[in-house]
Amino acid sequence: MNALLVKGNRITGWLGRRSIDILRISLGLVFLAFGILKFFPGASPAEALVIRTIDTLTLGVISGQSALLLTAVMECFIGITLVTGKLLRTGLLVLGFSLVGIMSPLVLFFGDLFPGTPTLEAQYVFKDIVLAAAGLVIAAKALAAAPLKRLSV
């Protein structure tokens, strides 16, 4: 029985030390994969929604392929920072900014996404709630590990 408790404590300790890093890398791979798809016209199932959302949010200033390219670059940057842990705070800032765009179709196009049953696009956006929550967990650890420097007067 004691051997099981010791082994359980080791597993719990390992999970405590490694699980957020595993979450960070996993989230990074997801962002990187979705970002890379957007570099290839027609490859991303969210392409039309991305273009429409960015066009709406920027009042037409950024539209079409420019909107898709901007999103691809942002998602790849977020993914690389999460996977490598380099420039993590900057990547998390970009992630926070991009979540506004990622989640905004739920407000901007609710009727189109949920005409009765959720469309494929609605499901695509809805899963982003989990990505946002994962980002919050990662940000909490990253900010706790490297607190903001206070300005002295």
JOSULUR-V985946 format. One record per residue. RES is the residue in three letters. OMEGA is omega as a letter, one per 40 degrees, with the letter a starting at -180 (999 if undefined). Layout:
res = {RES RES}
omega = {OMEGA OMEGA}
This chain:
res = {MET ASN ALA LEU LEU VAL LYS GLY ASN ARG ILE THR GLY TRP LEU GLY ARG ARG SER ILE ASP ILE LEU ARG ILE SER LEU GLY LEU VAL PHE LEU ALA PHE GLY ILE LEU LYS PHE PHE PRO GLY ALA SER PRO ALA GLU ALA LEU VAL ILE ARG THR ILE ASP THR LEU THR LEU GLY VAL ILE SER GLY GLN SER ALA LEU LEU LEU THR ALA VAL MET GLU CYS PHE ILE GLY ILE THR LEU VAL THR GLY LYS LEU LEU ARG THR GLY LEU LEU VAL LEU GLY PHE SER LEU VAL GLY ILE MET SER PRO LEU VAL LEU PHE PHE GLY ASP LEU PHE PRO GLY THR PRO THR LEU GLU ALA GLN TYR VAL PHE LYS ASP ILE VAL LEU ALA ALA ALA GLY LEU VAL ILE ALA ALA LYS ALA LEU ALA ALA ALA PRO LEU LYS ARG LEU SER VAL}
omega = {i i i i i i i i i i i i i i i a a a a i i i i a i i i i i i i i i i a i a i a a i a a i a a a i i a a a a i a a a a i a i a i a i i a i i i i a i a i i i a a a i a a a i a a a i i i i i i i i a i i i a a a i i i a a a a i a a a a i a i i i i i i i a i i i i i i i i i i i a i i i a a i a a a i i a i i i 999}
